[in-house]
Amino acid sequence: MSAKQTFLSRFAREISSGGTVFVLPAALLSLVLIAYPFFNAVWISFTNNTVGNPKKIFIGLDNYHYWVTHPHFWKVFLNTFVYAGGTVVFAIVFGFAIGLSLHKMKFARDFWGAVILIPWIVPTVVTTLVWLWMFNPMAGVLNYVFTTTGLSDYGLNWLGNPTLAWVSVLVVSAWRYTPYFGLVILAARKEVPDDYYEVAEIDGAGSFSQFFYVTVPMVWKVLFFTSILMFVRVAYDFVVVYVLTRGGPVGETEIISILTFNIAFDTGQMGLGVAAPLLMFPLFAPMILIVTNSMVRSIVGIK
Amino acid sequence: MRRTLTIFIAILLLALGSAPAHAADDDQLEIVVYRDNPGQHGPTQELVKQWAKETNTEVKITMAGHSTRRTIITTALEGASGPDILIMANFEGFLYGNGLMDISDLAEEIGKANGGWYDISVSMGKIDGVWKALPIYNYPHMMLYRRDMFKSAGQDVPDTWEDFRNTLKALKDSTGVKATPFGISIGRSFDGQQFLVALILSHGGKVLSDDGSKVVFNSPETVAALKYVINLYNDGLMDPTTPGWNDGTNNQALLSGRTAITFNSNSIKLQAKREFKDLYPDIGTAIYPKGPDKRASNPNVFSYGIRKTTKHSEKAKQLLAYLFRKDNYAKVLTETEGAVGVSLKGFEDLDVWKDPDNATNLKAQPSSYMYTLPSAKSAEIFNNYVIIDMVADVLVNGKTPEEAVEKAAMTMEKILLAK
């Protein structure tokens, strides 16, 4: 038997095995819902496609060249990293507070665990609209507090001042992802044997030392991989920034998803719009591969 | 067994790969109706349902707000399915022209039946010389003010931008230091952009040279208009939180009494009628003040178009003709107190204009201008807030008005004159 025949028969054997059959539905769904749209988008990014125009003319790397030489794109690129990084950092910090508090709770832990999940479960657009009202310059509760307590005559410009706009979008985004990190940290903390803390206490370690030298090292691996996945997810987030600021003022809070939406939907330039987020893909793909590779290795037991 | 399974999987994959690129068209006619503040969507829905009943046609109505409209249109055109009749704003007919049907016959018929189209309607409807959009409503932008506050300050409605500034000063002085007499969203919002466009045009600024070959936006006139707004803000005559406002905040500010004047469509007055009946008589309307060059305002022109790939073209045309029928058009105008404006001259004699506040919507028509010649690239500039961003560039980014105008002009040049 030739090498090709050996390969084909082995291939046929593999794909008709019981394991493959069980994976097939998910694989087909992925092909249809993820792979096809993705590769279609890649193709469109190499064309001058506009909305409603059936003609797609191949223009090579022109769209990518446009973005790479466009100063605003690099600002958006940086904004995206700040937004994703800031969200993950704040969510981890507050996640620790929530996770460790839940761990220490003796009563009603399940109840509070469910309550804390509310920002994660309620649709993002709903919660963000509520925040939008809270930031409203004249009817919002935040400015009501500021004006009635005399802290400000007219209230703060939560969404119109660039610094405050950044604070606003980061607060809302971090608030949304904090429950997720809280639960991850709670689950990871539960796996840490209590002996470690007893030994640390015997050695004279206080709460802070126990946190930094016992808790953090024990949960960091899970947290590291979760953070990478969440970083990529938040980087492509759309709803929070779109509802709150639309990327303003003057593009100060514009992230890659907003730029893509503006170009593709508001100006109808599909090819150009799709090229922008694809430029970030080479950065994020290795991150995802590292995480999934490590996860597979730890499941299979390879060190 | 193995061979059978292998063959089955291969056939399934092939079948998936050769599936048609888009779903089959729906069996029923579908129209997108714009949900607006004046409430035009209410009578429009009723008319569509009435037509559906009279013609025994199944019609699906998709309601679309300002922020979802373009997404719905894009999805329909790209997917060649979904809504057959689309509602577009301003220059969007030029953005989506390739996906729209030629409806010249319908446009000619409607024009003849209703006294002819306004020039602004023709410029929005004819895309590359072919009617592909039917402007149905030219929502005028105008001055909305608090009559009660004007009365207590002893002020008349300002006629020029100079009068406007003096009026603001008088209002501010009369109600004390905390008063912020004027407010309009100067962040990324349509109302704010319409206001600034009106100011620029009334000062003599323009985007393109007369032959359309050069961008002439960077001019002393444009700078003067921008400086006017900046000075209003810096002199405390404009609410300091306006950079963070959206189109709805204008309404809230005037209705709550935080401001005494804004620029908007008549929706504020209609909202007062629905929700603040005591306040309703105190909301006055007036046309835009006059600038050194002319009186100008920038309307929102809404047009219907038919998706080229629709399977219901005749029915779609019939429905649109029905909506443009004078008695049906009058119904919408009456229920919105004229807020939707008119796109055809034959609607100037309707009873709705007998009320002076309603009549402002009609008075605003002769001085209504689009910010530049219509095209897909003009849509790109407007939808990307290139003009209103100038204000934030000065107030937020610390640019001078000259630098902000220069930056906007360069952006326009890149877009408008790109090959």
Boltz contact constraints between the chains, C-beta under 6 A:
constraints:
  - contact:
      token1: [A, 12]
      token2: [B, 6]
      max_distance: 6.0
  - contact:
      token1: [A, 16]
      token2: [B, 2]
      max_distance: 6.0
  - contact:
      token1: [A, 16]
      token2: [B, 5]
      max_distance: 6.0
  - contact:
      token1: [A, 16]
      token2: [B, 6]
      max_distance: 6.0
  - contact:
      token1: [A, 51]
      token2: [B, 74]
      max_distance: 6.0
  - contact:
      token1: [A, 51]
      token2: [B, 77]
      max_distance: 6.0
  - contact:
      token1: [A, 51]
      token2: [B, 96]
      max_distance: 6.0
  - contact:
      token1: [A, 52]
      token2: [B, 77]
      max_distance: 6.0
  - contact:
      token1: [A, 52]
      token2: [B, 96]
      max_distance: 6.0
  - contact:
      token1: [A, 52]
      token2: [B, 98]
      max_distance: 6.0
  - contact:
      token1: [A, 52]
      token2: [B, 99]
      max_distance: 6.0
  - contact:
      token1: [A, 53]
      token2: [B, 98]
      max_distance: 6.0
  - contact:
      token1: [A, 137]
      token2: [B, 241]
      max_distance: 6.0
  - contact:
      token1: [A, 137]
      token2: [B, 244]
      max_distance: 6.0
  - contact:
      token1: [A, 138]
      token2: [B, 252]
      max_distance: 6.0
  - contact:
      token1: [A, 138]
      token2: [B, 258]
      max_distance: 6.0
  - contact:
      token1: [A, 154]
      token2: [B, 240]
      max_distance: 6.0
  - contact:
      token1: [A, 154]
      token2: [B, 241]
      max_distance: 6.0
  - contact:
      token1: [A, 157]
      token2: [B, 241]
      max_distance: 6.0
  - contact:
      token1: [A, 157]
      token2: [B, 244]
      max_distance: 6.0
  - contact:
      token1: [A, 159]
      token2: [B, 244]
      max_distance: 6.0
  - contact:
      token1: [A, 160]
      token2: [B, 187]
      max_distance: 6.0
  - contact:
      token1: [A, 160]
      token2: [B, 243]
      max_distance: 6.0
  - contact:
      token1: [A, 160]
      token2: [B, 244]
      max_distance: 6.0
  - contact:
      token1: [A, 162]
      token2: [B, 396]
      max_distance: 6.0
  - contact:
      token1: [A, 246]
      token2: [B, 188]
      max_distance: 6.0
  - contact:
      token1: [A, 248]
      token2: [B, 187]
      max_distance: 6.0
  - contact:
      token1: [A, 248]
      token2: [B, 188]
      max_distance: 6.0
  - contact:
      token1: [A, 249]
      token2: [B, 187]
      max_distance: 6.0
  - contact:
      token1: [A, 249]
      token2: [B, 243]
      max_distance: 6.0
  - contact:
      token1: [A, 249]
      token2: [B, 392]
      max_distance: 6.0
  - contact:
      token1: [A, 249]
      token2: [B, 396]
      max_distance: 6.0
  - contact:
      token1: [A, 250]
      token2: [B, 389]
      max_distance: 6.0
  - contact:
      token1: [A, 250]
      token2: [B, 392]
      max_distance: 6.0
  - contact:
      token1: [A, 250]
      token2: [B, 393]
      max_distance: 6.0
  - contact:
      token1: [A, 250]
      token2: [B, 396]
      max_distance: 6.0
  - contact:
      token1: [A, 265]
      token2: [B, 70]
      max_distance: 6.0
  - contact:
      token1: [A, 265]
      token2: [B, 71]
      max_distance: 6.0
  - contact:
      token1: [A, 265]
      token2: [B, 74]
      max_distance: 6.0
  - contact:
      token1: [A, 266]
      token2: [B, 383]
      max_distance: 6.0
  - contact:
      token1: [A, 267]
      token2: [B, 380]
      max_distance: 6.0
  - contact:
      token1: [A, 267]
      token2: [B, 383]
      max_distance: 6.0
  - contact:
      token1: [A, 268]
      token2: [B, 95]
      max_distance: 6.0
